[in-house]
C-alpha cells in the first residue's frame, strides 16, 4: 500500500514538474502601444446580478480603448428584476437568453452570437472587473500573431479571510496548470471570464454542439474543439495587463457547489492530456487522504508520511509560487493550512461530482 502511494506521488511529481516547465515556456506579453484595430463584442451572460453589473460596466468605461471599436451585449438569463442600462459612452444592449439546452451560459453566448457584428468576441462574467488595458493588450497580441482564440488569466479580489485565501490558492493552482499546459502545447483548460475568439471560429466549430447537455464548460469544451482543429492558432495571453479580477464565493457551500460544477465536466474532456492530469491529481489528493488515515491507524510510519507530504507540497509550491507571482504580486496566505485541507476538499468534490447534483444561480443541476 505504502509503495503504491509513493508510485502515484512519483507520477504526480513528474506531471506537475512538466507543467512548471510549460509555465516558463509561455512568455510574458506586454502590449506594444500599437494603434487599436480590432473590433470586439464583449458578451456577459448574467442572472440576478444587479449589484455586480454596474461595477463591471464602470470598468468598461475606464478601458483604454476607442469606444467605437467595442460594444457590450448583456444576456439576461431570467433575472428576477430587469436590468436597465443608460448613460454609457460605449454601445451596450440587454437581450434575453433563449434557452434550448441544459446549459444556460452556453445558450446565452449562442443567443448573443446572433447579434454580434464584429469578428472578435470576448466573454467575461458579471461579477468581474477588467483592467484598463484589457482590450488593448488583446488587440496588440492579435495584431502581432496569427491567432483565432486567446485565453486569459483570472484572479480573485480577496479579503482577509481563510475562505478567500483558500479559494485564491485553488484558483492559482488551476491557472498554473492552464498556463503550463499551453506551454507544453497541450492546452485543455481556460476560464470563460477572460476568453476571446473570432465569430468565424465559433461558427466553424458549430458552437457548443456536442456538449450542450453539460451545464458548464462554455469555455473548456470550445477551447478543446478549437485546439483539435486549429492547434497553432489557439494561444494563451500571459499578460499582467489583461488579468481579469473576479469575486470569490462567500460560503463554503457555494464554493463546494462551484467546484463540483467545474469538476463535473472533466470526464467529458476531449483532451487526453487533460483527462490524464485530472486523474493523476485526483489520485494524488486521495493518496494523501488515505496516507493520513493510515498514519492515524499506525499503518503508515510517521517519517514516511512526512516525506510523502513534503515531496508533494514542495512540488505544488513551486508552481503555486510562480503563478501567484504572476497573478497577484503578493505572498500566498494561509498556505500551510490550505495545503493540508485541500486534498480532503478536492477528493470529496471529485467523488461527489461523479454522482451528485449541484446548485448554480438558484437552480439545481443533476449529473
HELIX and SHEET records of a PDB file:
HELIX    1   1 UNK A    2  UNK A   25  1                                  24    
HELIX    2   2 UNK A   50  UNK A   61  1                                  12    
HELIX    3   3 UNK A   67  UNK A   69  5                                   3    
HELIX    4   4 UNK A  104  UNK A  113  1                                  10    
HELIX    5   5 UNK A  134  UNK A  144  1                                  11    
HELIX    6   6 UNK A  162  UNK A  183  1                                  22    
HELIX    7   7 UNK A  199  UNK A  204  1                                   6    
HELIX    8   8 UNK A  220  UNK A  229  1                                  10    
HELIX    9   9 UNK A  231  UNK A  233  5                                   3    
HELIX   10  10 UNK A  240  UNK A  242  5                                   3    
HELIX   11  11 UNK A  252  UNK A  264  1                                  13    
HELIX   12  12 UNK A  266  UNK A  268  5                                   3    
HELIX   13  13 UNK A  272  UNK A  296  1                                  25    
HELIX   14  14 UNK A  302  UNK A  327  1                                  26    
HELIX   15  15 UNK A  335  UNK A  355  1                                  21    
SHEET    1   A 7 UNK A  91  UNK A  96  0                                        
SHEET    2   A 7 UNK A  70  UNK A  76  1                                        
SHEET    3   A 7 UNK A  40  UNK A  46  1                                        
SHEET    4   A 7 UNK A 120  UNK A 123  1                                        
SHEET    5   A 7 UNK A 195  UNK A 198 -1                                        
SHEET    6   A 7 UNK A 149  UNK A 152 -1                                        
SHEET    7   A 7 UNK A 234  UNK A 237  1                                        
SHEET    1   B 3 UNK A 128  UNK A 129  0                                        
SHEET    2   B 3 UNK A 244  UNK A 246 -1                                        
SHEET    3   B 3 UNK A 154  UNK A 156  1                                        
SHEET    1   C 2 UNK A 358  UNK A 360  0                                        
SHEET    2   C 2 UNK A 363  UNK A 365 -1                                        
END                                                                             
